[in-house]
Amino acid sequence: DSGVTQTPKHLITATGQRVTLRCSPRSGDLSVYWYQQSLDQGLQFLIQYYNGEERAKGNILERFSAQQFPDLHSELNLSSLELGDSALYFCASSVDSTGSYGYTFGSGTRLTVV
Amino acid sequence: GQNIDQPTEMTATEGAIVQINCTYQTSGFNGLFWYQQHAGEAPTFLSYNVLDGLEEKGRFSSFLSRSKGYSYLLLKELQMKDSASYLCAVREGRMDSSYKLIFGSGTRLLVRP
């Protein structure tokens, strides 16, 4: 157990629907990062939050949004889902905004869009 | 922008040594990480290099040359459980003081008996 908790572990939904993925960072970590990993692809950086504020943005689609709450947990919202959104979505956390002390990953949420 | 290249697949024999190379082109280089990822599981941290040279940690070592934009991960005394994907990731510092951890596509290592 890495200390980073992601729920749900699996999600199956239909095209056009909206889902919310949840991440609780490791105790003491202030930054949360979201990554998307499609089949046989590398991890694509989506977005980072630090202490409640957006800190860095990657290749995140406009249909996707995220936020970090006062208790530091984060949610990734995916809307108007398409078949191509099927992927593993990983959350990682780090102590500070720079990641100088490393990044710890959760076990991921496997999203299947049918 | 950034570009990180690693071989797609490698095969090695149990007990042997394997070297996985990673080349990168990025602005604002601020460290290089290696992660191990078993299929469908979370990436787990293996090593971190920010200065040139070799970092050794048990059976795993990682080398960095910043001037060449090159790193390698060396795995010794290979075990069957080392069959996994190995991800090279570069931390990139930006002008706005933010940092991004950018991953390569990973190298799938198969260890054979």
Interface residues (C-beta under 8 A of the other chain):
Chain A: S2 V4 Y33 Y35 Q41 G42 L43 Q44 F45 Q48 R55 A56 G58 L88 F90 A92 S97 T98 G99 S100 G102 Y103 T104 F105 G106 S107 G108 R110
Chain B: N30 G31 F33 Y35 G40 E41 A42 P43 T44 F45 Y48 L87 A89 R91 G93 R94 S98 Y99 K100 L101 I102 F103 G104 S105 G106
